Amino acid sequence: MRKVIPKTASNLHIWIFTVCTLDFDALEDSLASVLVQLIEETSFQYIPKRGRAGNVSKGWAEIALAYRWGNSDNSFADEEILESIQRDLEQGCHELVSSGRLSTPVSKTVCDAATRLFRWGGVTRGKDHNPPNLASIIAVMKTAYYCSDSFDAPLDSAWTKLAAFCTASNPPKSDRFPQVIFDSRVSIAILQAIDKAAEQDSRYIPMRLAYQSRGLGYVPGRGGNRPMWIENLRANGWKSGYRNWSAQFIASKLVCKIVTALNSTECVDRMPNKLGGQSLWTTRGVEKVLFMKGY
């Protein structure tokens, strides 16, 4: 393990120079592999404020099976509903980027899908959420697809879900990739993992600084352990990334790299699926694990 140099004002320029001269993309690939191993080796137990605590889980596959949303004990309870929503939103996004507009029938389908998505996520309150505003939907789809904050799109706990679902099947590229639902739980899990990696290996300290300077940060949340964890994140230099498309893009790209790392190793089980078998990991699957760990 390399010696860690304290990040003080006198040596801050050293870290900036280091991160600028290193191959950041290669280091990010390395970091993704480290995060995969960290989560694989960490035990987890979901303890809600109300109701029965879950079993102790260890590793990506077990935590994915421990995923809970709503009142069901089945980690795949909402799978069919979400698959239907995803199909409709992806259809709309495909038509939008291929023709530059949404036809009237597809516009109706997309608005209905967004309504169902926001209802599922419990995010119907907020500007243009209920009913979802078509102009905002179009702006978010373009922003999410092109990974570019050039369309004056809104972003909050509802729109990040739309961004994620309308790009879910997009093949990852260096400049375009599927979006992750970047909410409080997912954001905290990602930042905590980065902090742990930096604590164990000083190579990732300048990367953390670079992420922070580029806008990656936490999304505020009040449930579970989040208030305490946010205080710890602040102590490590993290700031709020709420409503920040830069944070959305950085987190989504890192999650894509985590997906690649998961599917490239034989040391981690494949992603559990609703049929009782295993599949290749996806952004949605990684998101479920992060969602549980960030409670």
Helices and strands as residue ranges (DSSP letters): H 12-21, H 24-40, E 43-44, E 57-58, H 60-65, H 79-99, H 104-121, H 134-146, H 159-166, H 184-200, G 202-204, H 205-214, H 226-235, H 245-264, E 271-272, E 278-279, H 283-293
